[in-house]
């Protein structure tokens, strides 16, 4: 058994069993990957992948177990490399994170602006996607950490640490009829089409957040005119003058840049939403990554992060932060 074979089966699985795509990703040949997979299966005496003709069709049950262990082995190898690199060159390396568009666009630039000059030899990458996509990337070790913008059933191999809380911003154009009301309620908003985030792109889950609770309380079904993962797209739709009410995270609203929009005060939408950093439990954290986390959330200094990472389970992690004041954005 060779590490190269484990990497091949892991990457093939990640690329939806597409050997051609895997070969391009690994800069090798398709026949070479196919041969190594068959050699590994022959050595183990089991099939990792089922086949339909010459193509891989699905992962076998035993293949699922083998892939899980292969992923852990490959992750540990990368950890060993990172430990050695951190020892030799503590200000050099890579740092990757996944998050939503709103965080990538509005909260991270200032942190990166401070971080980049201190660590010019750290290759920094930010991947934007839905919260669930981001969690999967972090859980699989594809990124170093995830910035989570809502409460999901977090993977058990992620350690989650709260950074700050944020609220919704309800936005309309300046000539919108709602601007004439002294007090705006969810019932009032229910008369107009909504432009908001695609489910899984932040706080917008109609079953669990203040948006959904508010409409349920007044007995209305929200009229979703636009669902987008990009807060700027939502605001553009509101600006189009179609009577839509925009609902975005408050960090996506700037009173100067968005001076052509009016932010409404809607008490029913007053819930706070948590924003957290999720890090794989077995992740090795170099010094520059500790600095980045503290720059993003000052209460998460190196000692705090290290202590939380050592806690045994999510319950212990939640208890740790129970008596700590988490700041608002």
N, C-alpha and C positions, 0 to 999 in steps of 0.2 A: 504493500500500500504506500502510495506516494502523496505528499502534500499537494502536488500539482493535480492529482486525480480528484482530491477532495475539493480543490478550488473549482475544477471544471464542473463537477456535479452541482456545486453550490451556485455557480454563476448561471448554469443552464436552467436551473430551477427559477432563479431570479428573472431570467429573460423568457419566462413563459414557455420553457422547453424548446426554444428556438435556438438551434445549434449555430446557425449562420450568424444571428445577432450576437451570440456569445463569442464566437470566433472573432468578430469585429471588435468587440469590447476588449478582448484579451490579446489582440494582435497576433493571432495564431490561425491555424487552418482548421476548417470544419472536419475533414477526415481525421486529423490528429486528435481532436476532442472526442469524436465518436469512438475511435480506437481505444483511448484511455478509459472511457466510461465502460466499454465492454470488458477490458482487462480487469478493471476493478470489480465488476460484477462477477466475472469468472473466478477471481480470487476469493471473493466473499461467498460465492455459491448462491447468490440471490439476485433477483432483478430489482434495481433501484427505480427504473422507469419502465412502464409498459410501452409497447410499440404498436403502431398501426402502419404496416409496411415498413418503409425506411425511416418513418418519423416517430419521434417520441410523442406519446399521447397523454400520459398522465403519470404521476408519481405513485408508486405502489405503497401499500401500508408500511412495509418494512423500510421502504425508501424514505418515508416521512421521518421515521426514527433515525435513520442514518444521516439524513440531511440536517436534522436538529443538532446532532453531535458534531457533524462536520462544521457547521456554522460556529459552534462554540470553540472548536479547535482553531479555526481560522482567526476568530476574534482574539484568542489568547496569543496567537503568533503576532498579530498586529500590536497587541499590548506590549509584548516583549520588545518589539522594535521601537515602540514609542518610549518605553522606559529608557532604553539605551540612548535614543536620540535626545531625550530630555536631560540625561546625565551629561552627554558630550556637548550639546548645543541647546542650553535652556531657553534661548530666545529664538529658536528656529523650529519650524514644524508646520503643522496644518491644523485648522480649526473649522469644522463644518457644523452647520445648524439648519434645522428646518422649522418653518413657522408659516403663519398666514401672511397674505399680502399686506394687511394693515400694519402688522408689527414690522415687516421688512421695510415698509414705506415710511412709517411714522415714528417708531420707537427706536429702531436699531441704528439709523444713520449717526445720531449724536454719539452713541457708544462706540461705534466703529471709528468715528472721527478722532476720538481720544485714544483708542486702542492701536490703530494702525501705525502712527508715528513711533510708538513705544516698541512695537514688534514688526518692523518692516520685513523680516524674513519669515513671518508666519503667513502661510497661504490661507486666506479667509474666504469661505464660501457660504452663501445664504440661499437656501432652497425654499421657495414659496409653494404651498399647497393647502389642501384641506387639513383640518386638525387630525382626522383619522389617518390620512396619508402620512402626515408628519410623525405621528406616534409610531406607525409601522416602521418608518425609516430609522427612528431612534432605537426601537426595540430590536431591529435586525442588525444594528451596528453600522448602518450605512451613513449615519451622521453622528457627530459627537454628542449633541443634545438637541432637544426639541423645546420650542417655546410654545406652550399650550395655552389657548385662549378660551377654554371652557372646561367644564367638568365632564370628562369622559371616564368610562371604565378603563382605567390606565393599566397597561400591561404590568404584570407582577415583577418584571425584571427592570422596571424603571423606577428610579428614586425621584419623587416630585417635590419641588421646593417652591413655595409661593413667592412671587416677586412684588406684585402690587395688584391693586384692584382698580377696575375702571367701570364706567357706566355707559349707557347708550346716549346718543345724541339724535334727537328727532328734528329733522330739517325740512324746510319748505322754501319755496321761492318767495320773494318779497311781496308779490301780489296775490299770494294764496289766501283764500277766504279764512283759513284758520288763524291768520295773523290778526284778524279783527276781534277775536274772542279774548276776553279777559283771562279766562282759564280754559285750558284745553284738556280734554279727557280722552281715554281710549275709545269711548263711545263716539266722540267727535271724529277721531282719526279713522274709525271704522267705515266712515262714509267715503273714504278716498282710497285710491290704489296705493299699495306700498311698494317701495323700492328698498331692498335690503339684501343682506348677505345670503348666499347659497348655504343651505344647511351644511354644517360641518366646517364653515369658514369663520367660526367665532362664536358669538353669544347666541346666534339665531337658531334656537331649537324650540319650536312652538309648543312643545310639551313641558319644558322644564324652566324656561326663563321668564322674566317679567313681561316680555313681549307676548308670549303665549298665554301666560296667566292673566294678563290684563284683558285680552280679548275674550278669554273663556269666562272671566268674571262678569263681563257685560253681555255675554251670550252672542258674540259675533264671530263669524269666520273671516279672518283677514283676507283681503283681496290682494294677492301678490302679483304685481304687474311686472316686476323685474327682480330676479334673484341672481346676484353676481358675487364672485369671490373677491372683487376689487372694489374697495370703498370709493375710489375716484370715479368708477363707472356709475355707482349708485348716485353720487352727487351730480354727475353729468346728466343723469336721467331726470333728477329733480330740477335741474337748471333748464331742461328742455321745455318747461312750461306746460306739461301735460297734467298738472294737478296732482302729481304723485307726492307722497310723503316719504322722505328718506329716513331710514333707521340705520345708523352706523355706530361704531365704537367712538367714544368721545375723543380719543386721541387722533381720530381722522378728521376732526373739525378744528379749523383755525379761524378765529374771528377776523383776522386780517385777510388771509388768503381766500377765505370763503365769505367775504363781506357781502356778497350778493345773495346769500342764503340767510334765513332766519332760524335760529335754534329755539324750539318750543320747549316749555316746561310742562312735562306730562307726568304727574305724580305716580301714576300706575306703572310707569316705566323706570322707576327709581332704583331697582335692584342693582347691587354691585356684582361685578363678574370677576372671578379670579384669573390672573395671568401667572403662570408658573413655568419653571424650567424643569424638564425631565431629562435625567441622565441615566444611562444604562448602569445597572448596579455594579457590574464588573468592569466598568470603564476606568482606565487609568487617566488621571487628570493632571496634565502638565501645569507648571507654574503659570504660564501665560493664559491658560484656560481659566484658572482660578481668578486671575486679574480681570478677564473679560466678564465673568459672572458677577464679580463685585462691582464692576463698572455699570452693569445693567441693573443690579439690585444691591445697593450698598450694604444692606443688612446681611447679605449672604457672603460674608468674608471667608477666607480660607479655612479658618478653624471651624466655623459653623458648617460649611459644606462638607468638610471631612467628617465631622461628627454625625451629620445626618446620613451621609453615605454609609456609615458603619452600623446604622440602626437595622434591626432584623426584618422589619416588615412595614407595609404602608400604614398600619394602625399606629405603630411607634413613631413614624414620621409625622403623621397628623397630630399626635399628642405633643410632639416636640414644638410645633408651631402654634399650639393652642393658646399659649399665653404671650405670644410675640405679636406686637402691633405691626400689621402689614400696611404699608403706606398706600394712599390713593395715587393714581397716576397724576 
